[in-house]
Amino acid sequence: MRVRQPGGPPIHMPELTRALRDDLQAWNDSWDERDPLFEEMLPQRQETGRRLAVRVQRELGTDEWEVLYIQRGRVHRVQPPGSWPVMTWHEELLGYARQP
């Protein structure tokens, strides 16, 4: 699969297994805010997202890919492990200038 960054060269992205793609789609579909148990299920959904991020990292490998996920107000990196506040991760991890 090829992905193009805006203004950048194409990036070759390895294809994830069908099982993982199906699990990611099911997880995405589970985020229905109209569900009366939405708030109650939030920790479970976030934990499922963490486990899926670990599976994605395992399939992509660690040579060229860093998989990020959000849990409990922080952005986490699977490998190498790291964690940053949601509000500042762009500056702290990516080195972007702070927006006014």
N, C-alpha and C positions, 0 to 999 in steps of 0.2 A: 504494500500500500504506500502511496506517496502523499505527503501532506505538504502544502506550501505555506510558509510563513509570509505575512504581508511584507512585500518588498524584499523577500529573501529567497534563497535557492530552495528547490524541493528537498524534502527530508524523506528518506526511506524509513517507513515505520513497519516493523514486523507485524505480521498478521497474528492476532490472538486466537486461541483455540475457540471453536464453536461453543463449547461448554461454558467457557469463561465469558464470551460475548453474551450468551443467553442469560447467565447469572447477573451480569452487569445491567442488561436490559430489564430484567425482573426487579432488580434493586431500584433502578431509576423509576420504574412504573409504580413502585410501592410508596413513593412520596406524594400521596394524595392528601392535601391539607384539609379536604372536606371530611376525611375519616374522623369520626368522633373520638377515636383512640390515638389520634396523631401525636399529641404531646406525650402520652404514656409510652408510645412505641419509639419515640425519638432515640433514647439510648441504644436500643436494640438495632435500629436502622444504622446508627453511626458505627456501632461495632461491626455490623455486617459490611459496611463501607470500608472499614479498616482491614478486615480480612480479605476483601476483594482487592484492595490496593496491594496487599502483600502478594496475592496470586498474580496480579498484573506484573509486579516487579520481578517475580520469579520467572514468568514467561518472557519478559523483555530482556532480562539479564541486567547486570549492573555496569557494563562497560560504557554504555552511552546514554542510559536512561535513569532519571530520578523520578520516582512516582510520589506524588503529594496527595494528601487527603486532609479534610478538616474534621476535627473532633473536639468537642468541648471548648470551642472558642479559640482553637489553635490550629495552625497549619503544620502538619507532620510530614516528614520525609521518611520513606521506608528505608532506603539504603543510600548513602550512609545515614544512620539515624539522626534526626534533628527535629526541632520543634520551635515555632515562632508564633507570637500573637497574630491573630487574623488581621488586626488593624495595621500592623507594621511589617508583615512578612515580605512585602514587595521591596521595602527598603533594606531590611536586615538580611534577607536571603539573596535577593536578586540585585541589590545595590542600586535600585532605582531612586531618583531624587524624590524627596517628600513633596507631595502635592499641596498647594496652599488651600 
